[in-house]
Amino acid sequence: MSEAESKKVPVGVSARHIHLSQEHVEVLFGAGAKLTEFKPLSQPGQFAANETVAVFGPKGSFPKVRILGPARKTTQLEVSRTDAFSLGLNPPVRESGNIENTPGIRIVGPAGEVTVDQGVIVAARHIHFHTSDAERWGIGDKQLLKVRVGGERGVVFEQVVARVSDSFALDMHIDTDEGNAAGVNTGDFGEIVD
């Protein structure tokens, strides 16, 4: 296997989605409610839920935003820049979980609604590395990488955050704006070039 082949990573294009705390799951879907699996995601233990919610910003809304499970410590909506404009928000580009000083959103489910005062981000492009992959390629957690993707309109993505954990499977995540701009689809491959 050549060095170039050894640094190829599968790419996943993430549509808008929301992560909910268990408290908010129960407010939105009823006391004792649990998220149920629609389909597994690329990361072990993660899934797209059957449940969806409506989200409302100052200028617009989305009626069926997929929830990703399992429930998390805090509620967080991840959107593309285009989605953010549609909602009337200007969220920062952040790593998942870093929601301090971000815009809030109103979330409506079948049993209730909740307004969070922060939690909307444009997710920073990133690669999940299993520890063994990161060690083999000499990549450290939080290291910034460059990744070439060769779709119809191939580009080199810069500022790709490496996230390393024993619980991760190798996978790069970009949002729909980035995927559309580069002509890249889920299942395509990128190559780490820096």
C-alpha positions, -999 to 999 in steps of 0.1 A, spaced: 0 0 0 14 34 -10 17 62 15 -11 81 -3 -34 52 0 -26 47 37 -39 82 45 -72 80 28 -103 86 49 -140 80 42 -160 112 41 -195 117 56 -216 147 46 -236 157 77 -270 173 72 -285 196 98 -292 177 130 -298 181 167 -284 165 198 -307 167 229 -301 163 266 -323 136 282 -341 164 301 -351 180 267 -360 146 252 -386 143 280 -399 178 276 -403 174 239 -416 138 238 -430 131 272 -419 120 306 -397 89 304 -393 92 266 -362 76 251 -347 81 216 -353 51 193 -329 41 166 -338 48 129 -303 38 116 -268 35 129 -242 62 121 -205 58 113 -194 62 149 -199 33 172 -230 36 194 -242 67 176 -275 66 157 -300 87 137 -332 86 158 -367 80 145 -377 112 164 -376 146 148 -383 181 161 -391 215 146 -367 243 152 -375 280 150 -351 309 146 -357 347 144 -364 345 106 -372 309 97 -378 274 107 -372 237 98 -401 214 105 -383 180 107 -348 181 121 -334 146 128 -322 139 163 -290 120 167 -287 97 197 -280 88 223 -290 117 245 -261 140 254 -251 162 283 -263 194 265 -286 202 236 -269 214 204 -281 222 169 -256 217 141 -264 236 108 -247 247 77 -240 283 70 -269 283 45 -292 268 71 -281 295 96 -291 323 72 -325 306 67 -330 306 104 -318 342 108 -288 332 130 -251 338 128 -235 309 147 -198 304 150 -178 275 135 -171 253 166 -162 219 176 -191 198 188 -198 204 225 -183 240 225 -215 260 227 -206 288 250 -216 322 236 -235 307 207 -271 316 195 -301 299 210 -331 283 193 -367 273 200 -373 236 197 -408 221 194 -418 184 198 -451 165 200 -453 169 238 -439 203 244 -413 229 235 -381 243 249 -360 274 242 -323 272 247 -303 304 251 -272 288 234 -264 257 214 -264 265 177 -232 260 158 -217 254 124 -197 223 131 -160 226 124 -149 201 98 -132 172 115 -119 136 113 -127 110 139 -95 89 144 -94 57 163 -62 59 185 -45 32 164 -50 51 131 -38 84 146 -7 67 161 1 49 128 -1 82 109 16 104 136 -15 125 142 -23 141 175 -57 150 190 -68 186 180 -41 187 153 -52 208 122 -49 189 89 -54 195 52 -75 170 33 -78 168 -5 -112 155 -18 -116 148 -55 -152 152 -63 -164 169 -95 -151 202 -81 -122 188 -59 -108 210 -32 -84 209 -3 -101 214 30 -79 232 55 -84 236 93 -97 200 96 -96 191 133 -83 157 143 -104 141 171 -87 110 185 -103 84 208 -104 47 213 -142 49 208 -140 65 173 -140 49 139 -121 66 111 -144 91 94 -143 127 81 -173 149 87 -181 180 66 -215 198 63 -238 200 33 -225 233 21 -190 219 20 -201 187 3 -221 205 -23 -193 230 -31 -168 202 -37 -192 177 -54 -185 152 -26 -210 126 -13 -211 104 18 -189 74 10 -164 92 -11 -128 94 2 -104 122 11 -66 121 14 -47 137 42 -20 159 26 -7 177 56 
